[in-house]
Structure formats: C-alpha cells, structure tokens
Amino acid sequence: MARAMYEYTKTILKKVSFNSELFCKELEKALTRLLPHEINELKIWLREFTATRPELYFCMAIVKK
C-alpha cells in the first residue's frame, strides 16, 4: 500500500505542475504521508522532474527542510 501512495503522489504532482503554488502545497502534503525511504526516492524524482521546469525548482526547498 505504501508504494501506491508514492506513485499516487507522483501522479498528483505531475497533474498540478502547471501551478507552482499548488505544486508546493501538494508536495508539503506528500511529505507528511510518505515513509522516509519514499521521501528520499521522491527527492531524486523531483530533481529530474524540475530540471526542465525552473518555475517549480524553488519548491525543492520544502524537501530540504
């Protein structure tokens, strides 16, 4: 089940990536729901995902807290 939450989180983040505010809010919610090792995987995915989307890169600061 936990793996399903990780995949669901990625799906939601992709869908809201058109709006940086919404993206950050969903990212904050995801960090409260995911397991520690899934957060590490999400960080890796986020680096790749935001590489071509500079408007979302500032949301990475949320993950580094």
C-alpha angles and dihedrals in degrees: 000000000000092000088054090058091053092051091045090052092053091049092051093046091052091050095050096041089105088074118049094199092053090044091056093048092051090047091054090051091049092054090058093051105041128084119248095256090048090053088055090052090047090054090056092047091048093053090055095041096049094043090089095033108063091173088068098043094090088065088070087079088071091060094048094059 
